[in-house]
């Protein structure tokens, strides 16, 4: 079972070190960094305080899709409300889902920049929102605190009773496989003149949410892409 923590656009290197320490305290080691402003850095090393190995093994990526391409389930941490509704999970329920789906592949929790959090574009690549309940009068959690809360719940879910979840007939599709499908779907809808090329994001975002709720497996992605290919071929024959 592999559980990954992904930090996107982290601005302060000390926060990266503090996250590494929080992860090691709870037995995690898979850290991915997407466009960190400063890394490596002495402040990250100092704040890691014994978790230097997590920092040394951290992988740096240019984009979020690259960091999660092998994942079968991705939760994006966010405290902000969104125009479109994402499936939302509190830390405990999300941790239980991680342990259940982690039997089939890599799962990841994604945390955004300290000031702005994850963008809607980032969340397009996530299967659910991870939201940590706080006092509404003071809801400010720093990055390392947020990660610490979640990885603690991961540890507890692993040592306690884990919610049973039916295993899929085939392995779940990875984030990379779904991205290829979404790109294929968007192109086909454009060719059919169903999708407005000037404003495709709203429709595609809703379609992403639809397929996320369906928990599409590898076989189903292949079937869907086969259907799209047949539509493409028929369109070419009519041209």
N, C-alpha and C positions, 0 to 999 in steps of 0.2 A: 504494500500500500504506500503510495507516495502523495504527500500533501505539500503544496507549494504556496509560499507567500510571495506576492508580486507587489512591488512598490513602483508607482508610476510618477515620474517627474518630481522626485523628492528634492527639496531645495537645500536642506541642511544636512551635512554629512553625519552630524551627531545623531540624528534621528535614525539613520540607517544602522549605526552601531547599536543603538538602544533596541531596535527591532531584532537585530541578530541575537542580542542577549535574551530578549523575551522568548524568542523561538527556541534557543538552546535550553532554557529553563524548562520548557515543556516538551523537549525531545524532538524538535523539528530542525531540519538542516537545509532544506531546499529553498533558497532565497534567489529571486530574480528581480533585477532592477531595470526599469525602462526609462531611458534618458535621465539618469540622475544628474543634477546640476554639478555636483562635485563628488567624485569617487574615483579611486580611493583617496582617503584623507586621514590625517592623524586624529582628528576629532571622532571619526567613525571608529577607529581602532580603540581610542580611549573609552568611548561609551560602550563598546562591545563587552569590555570587562570579563574576559575569559571565554568569549565566543568568537575568538579570532578565526577559528577554522570555518565558521559559518560565513564570515566576511570573505575569506580567501577563496572559498568555493562558490561565492555568489556569481551569477552570470548576468552580463549586461546586454540589453537588447535595445534596438532603435524603436521598435514598435510593440504595442501590446499583443497583437495577433502572433508575432514571433515568439513571445514569452509564454503563450498559452496554447500553441498550436497542437500539442500532444494531449491536451486536457479533455476529459469527458464531462466535466462540470466546473463552472466558474462562477463564483459569487463576488460581486463588486460592492465594496463597503461605501455607504453613502448615508449622510444624515439629512440631505436636502430632499424636499418633495419634488416630484417630476410630473411633467404634463401628461406623459403616457404612463400607465400603470405597469410596473414591473412586478413579477412575483417577489414578495418580500418575506425574509426569514429573520427571526431574532437569532442571536449567536448560538444558543443551545440547540435549537432546531436545525440550524445550518450545520453545526458540528456533527449532529447525528446523521444528516444527509451525506456529509463528507465521508463518514466512516462506511455508510452503506454503499455509496457509489464508488468509493475508493477501492472497492474490491474488483472493479472492472477497469480501472485506469487511473491516471493522474487527475487530482482535483486541486483547484487553486482558489485562494482568496486574494482579491486585488484591492489595494488601497491607493488613493490618489494623492495629489500634491497637498501639502499642509494647509494652504490658504483656500484653495478653490475646490478640492476634492475631485472626484472623477467627472469627466464630461459625459454628456449623453452619447457621444461617439464612442467613448471608452465602454460605456454600459451596453452599447449595441453588441459587444463581444461577450457579455456576461449572461448567465442563465437566470440569475436572481440577484436581488438586492440584499445585502447583509446590513441590517440596521441595529445599532446598539441602543437600547432604551436609556434615556437619561432624564434628569429633572428638567421639565420644559423651561424653567426659569434660568437654567445654566446648563446648556447642552454641549459645552466645549470640551471635547476630548482630543488630546494631542495624538499624533500618529502612533507612537510607541504604546501609549495607553490603550488605544483601540486594538492594536495587534495583540497586546497582552491579554485583553479580555477574551478575544476570540480563541487564541491558542490555548488558554486555560480551559475553555469549554471543549476544545478538541481533546485535550488530555482526559478530561472527565468523561467524555463520551466513549473514549477508548477503554477506560477502566471500569465503567459502569455498564448497565444494560443498554444495548444499542437497539434502536427501533428497527424492527425487521422490515425489509423492503424486498418485494419480489424481484428476482434477478431477471434481466431481459433475456429474450431468446438469442440475441446476438449482442456483441459489445456495443456500447453507445458510440455514436459518431464523435470524433474528436472535434475540437474547435476549428482546426485547419480544414477538415472535411466539410464542416458546415459552412465555413467561409467560401469555399469553392462552390458549394451549392447555391449560396445566396448570390454570388456574383453571376452564376449561370442563370438563376431565376430572374435577376434584375435585367440582364441582357435580353432574355427571351421576352419579358414583359415590354421592354422598350421596342423590340422588333415588332411585337404585336400592336404597338401604339396604345397599349393599355396604361403604360407608365409615362407620366409627364417628365421628359428629360430635364426640364428646368427646375423641377422640385420633386425629386425621387425619394428623398430621405424619409418623409412622413409615412408613406405607404410601406416602404421597405422595413422601417422600424416596427410597424405593426405586424408585418409578416414574420419578422424575426421572433417577436413575442409569441406568435401562434405556434411556430415550430419548436420553440423552447418549451412551451407547455406540453407539447407532444412527446418530448424526450426521444427524439429520433435516433434509431440505431444505425449501424453501418449498412445493413441490408436495405433499410428503408431509404437512406440517402441515395444508394445506388439505383433503387427503383425510381425515385423522384427525378434523379438526373437523367435516367433512361427516358422517362416521359418527356422531359424538356428537350432532349436530343431528338426525339421523334417529332415533336412540334417544330423544332428548328429545321429538320429535314423536309417536312411537309411544306414549310414556308419557302424553302429554297426551290422546291420543285414548282411552286406556283409562280415564282418570280420570272 
